[in-house]
Amino acid sequence: QVTLVESGGGVVDNGGYLRLTCQTFGRTIRFGTVGWFRQGSGKEREFVASVRWVDGVTEYADSAKDRFICNRNNYEGLVYLQMYDLTPEDTAIYYCARTEPGGSEYIYWGPGTQVTVSS
């Protein structure tokens, strides 16, 4: 069984910074892809960023480019989402998710962490 837990959410002022962390418990998956998604109030869930475990290659949504950094700590098995220059439009519940090695479907999901950016 694989369990994901996000941490690091909170309330931050407009233009502020937060770092989210995704930790995996249970069966260790050192490969596959870890993605970050978010869902704002009344909105659909959307992709934010991802990192491929084997080589660290990242992808970003247009809204995250130049402001967010997704990276992994290979030794500790953690994945981070560093978010700079936050705006109220970034307010959402942020989720991390993982694929199986070689897979493209996000199978394992965390419960989410709330990020609130005050104007």
C-alpha positions in Angstrom: 0.0 0.0 0.0 1.2 3.5 -0.8 0.1 6.6 1.1 1.0 10.1 0.2 0.9 13.1 2.6 1.3 16.7 1.7 2.6 19.3 4.1 3.6 23.0 4.1 0.3 24.7 3.2 -0.9 27.7 5.0 -1.8 31.4 4.7 0.6 33.8 3.0 0.4 37.3 1.9 0.2 38.3 -1.8 3.7 38.0 -3.3 4.8 35.5 -0.6 6.5 32.1 -0.7 5.5 28.6 0.4 7.2 25.3 0.0 5.0 22.2 -0.1 6.4 18.7 0.6 5.0 15.4 -0.6 6.1 12.3 1.4 5.4 8.7 0.5 4.7 6.0 3.1 4.4 2.3 2.6 5.9 0.7 -0.5 8.7 2.9 -1.6 8.4 4.0 -5.2 11.7 5.4 -6.4 10.5 5.7 -10.0 7.5 6.9 -11.8 6.4 10.5 -11.8 5.2 12.7 -9.0 2.8 15.4 -9.9 1.3 18.4 -8.1 -2.3 19.4 -8.8 -4.6 22.0 -7.3 -8.3 22.7 -7.0 -9.7 26.1 -6.1 -13.1 26.7 -4.7 -15.7 26.1 -7.4 -13.0 25.1 -9.9 -11.9 21.9 -11.5 -8.7 20.2 -10.4 -5.8 21.3 -12.6 -2.2 20.2 -13.2 0.5 22.4 -11.7 3.8 20.6 -12.0 5.5 17.2 -12.1 8.9 15.6 -11.7 10.1 12.4 -13.2 11.8 10.5 -10.5 14.5 8.7 -12.6 16.0 11.8 -14.1 14.4 14.8 -12.4 12.8 16.1 -15.6 10.1 18.5 -14.8 6.9 19.9 -16.4 4.9 22.9 -15.5 1.6 24.4 -16.2 1.7 27.9 -17.8 0.5 29.3 -14.6 3.4 27.8 -12.7 6.3 28.5 -15.1 8.8 31.1 -13.8 7.2 31.1 -10.3 7.1 27.5 -9.1 9.9 24.9 -8.8 9.2 21.2 -8.5 12.1 19.1 -7.4 12.9 15.9 -5.5 15.2 14.8 -2.7 16.3 11.4 -4.0 17.9 10.4 -0.8 14.9 11.1 1.5 12.2 10.3 -1.1 10.6 13.7 -0.8 9.2 15.9 -3.5 8.9 19.7 -3.1 6.9 22.4 -4.8 8.5 25.7 -4.1 6.0 28.5 -4.9 7.2 32.1 -5.3 5.4 35.3 -5.9 2.1 33.8 -4.9 -1.2 35.6 -5.8 -4.8 35.1 -4.6 -5.4 33.2 -7.8 -3.1 30.5 -6.4 -5.4 29.9 -3.5 -6.5 26.2 -3.6 -6.1 22.8 -2.1 -2.8 21.3 -3.4 -2.5 17.6 -4.0 0.5 15.4 -4.8 0.0 12.3 -6.8 2.2 9.5 -8.1 2.3 7.1 -11.0 3.6 3.6 -11.1 7.0 3.1 -12.7 6.5 3.5 -16.5 2.9 4.6 -16.1 1.2 7.8 -17.0 -1.9 7.6 -14.9 -1.7 9.1 -11.4 -2.9 6.3 -9.2 -1.9 7.4 -5.7 -3.1 10.7 -4.2 -2.6 12.6 -1.0 -5.4 14.2 1.0 -4.3 17.7 0.0 -3.0 20.8 1.8 -4.7 24.2 1.8 -2.9 27.2 0.4 -4.5 30.5 1.0 -3.0 33.7 -0.4 -4.4 36.9 1.1 -4.8 40.1 -1.0 
